[in-house]
Amino acid sequence: ENVYPEIFMPDYGYAFGEIKNLAFGGRYCLDAQMDTKDSNKPVILYPCHKQGGNQVFSFTEQYEIRRESMCVDFPGDKVITFGCHGAKGNQLWNYDAKTKQLLHVITQKCMTAEF
């Protein structure tokens, strides 16, 4: 009776926390700008606020960048949030520890930002 089956249990995977853009001195973070059920919202850079929420992600053992039930997805134009589907494809990312870059595995493109 005290079970909440809809609650998301994070997969801390390889890393958990903020994703900072080092080109701006680490002052800007990846921000999902969404409710946990919103889909197709662009992922943006926003000043890091250290309050968690939209700026906390997990890099899972399935190589997803995940915020609760939503994953960072690259369908070919803009990086968005989309419901995690487990089929990899647009949601498959890698992290290069040397260059400190996120690489979209399918397209071999690094995640970049515009201001």
C-alpha positions in Angstrom: 0.0 0.0 0.0 3.0 2.3 0.4 4.4 1.6 -3.0 4.5 4.3 -5.8 5.0 2.3 -9.0 5.2 5.4 -11.2 8.2 6.8 -9.4 11.4 7.0 -11.5 14.4 5.2 -10.0 17.6 6.7 -11.5 20.2 4.6 -13.1 23.3 6.5 -11.9 25.3 4.5 -14.5 28.7 6.1 -15.2 28.0 9.6 -14.1 25.2 11.7 -12.5 24.9 15.5 -12.1 25.3 18.6 -14.1 26.7 18.7 -17.6 28.8 21.9 -17.9 30.0 23.7 -21.0 33.7 24.3 -20.3 34.0 26.8 -23.2 32.2 29.3 -21.0 34.2 28.6 -17.9 31.7 26.0 -16.6 29.1 28.7 -15.9 26.5 27.2 -18.3 24.9 23.8 -17.9 22.8 21.6 -20.2 19.2 22.3 -19.2 16.2 20.2 -20.2 13.8 23.1 -19.8 11.0 20.6 -19.3 8.5 18.9 -17.0 9.6 15.3 -16.6 6.9 14.2 -19.1 7.5 16.9 -21.8 8.9 15.6 -25.1 10.5 17.2 -28.1 11.7 20.2 -26.2 15.1 21.6 -27.2 17.9 21.1 -24.8 19.6 24.4 -24.0 22.5 26.0 -22.1 21.4 27.9 -19.1 23.4 29.5 -16.3 24.2 26.7 -13.8 22.0 27.2 -10.7 23.1 24.2 -8.6 19.5 23.5 -7.7 19.2 20.2 -9.6 16.0 19.8 -11.5 16.3 20.4 -15.2 20.1 20.4 -15.0 20.7 17.0 -13.5 21.3 14.1 -15.8 22.6 10.6 -15.6 24.9 9.0 -18.2 23.7 5.5 -18.1 25.3 2.1 -18.7 23.2 2.1 -21.9 25.0 5.3 -23.1 22.0 7.4 -22.7 22.0 11.0 -21.3 18.9 10.7 -19.2 16.6 12.9 -17.1 14.1 10.7 -15.4 12.0 9.1 -18.2 13.3 11.4 -20.9 16.6 11.0 -22.9 18.7 13.5 -24.8 18.0 12.7 -28.4 19.4 14.0 -31.7 17.0 13.4 -34.6 19.2 15.3 -37.0 18.5 19.0 -36.4 18.5 20.0 -32.8 19.2 18.2 -29.6 15.9 17.5 -27.8 14.4 15.6 -25.0 12.4 12.5 -26.0 11.0 9.6 -24.1 13.7 7.0 -23.5 13.0 4.0 -25.8 16.1 1.8 -25.2 16.6 1.3 -29.0 19.8 3.4 -28.9 19.9 5.2 -32.3 19.3 8.9 -31.8 19.7 8.5 -28.0 23.2 6.8 -28.1 26.0 9.1 -26.8 29.6 8.6 -25.8 31.9 10.7 -23.6 35.5 11.4 -24.6 37.4 11.9 -21.3 40.4 13.4 -23.2 38.5 16.1 -25.0 35.7 16.3 -22.5 33.1 16.2 -25.3 29.8 14.4 -25.7 29.7 12.5 -29.0 26.5 11.4 -30.7 27.5 7.9 -31.7 25.4 7.5 -34.9 26.4 10.8 -36.5 29.8 11.1 -34.9 29.0 14.8 -34.1 30.0 16.5 -30.9 27.3 18.3 -28.9 27.7 22.0 -29.5 25.9 25.1 -28.4 24.9 28.4 -29.9 24.2 31.7 -28.2 
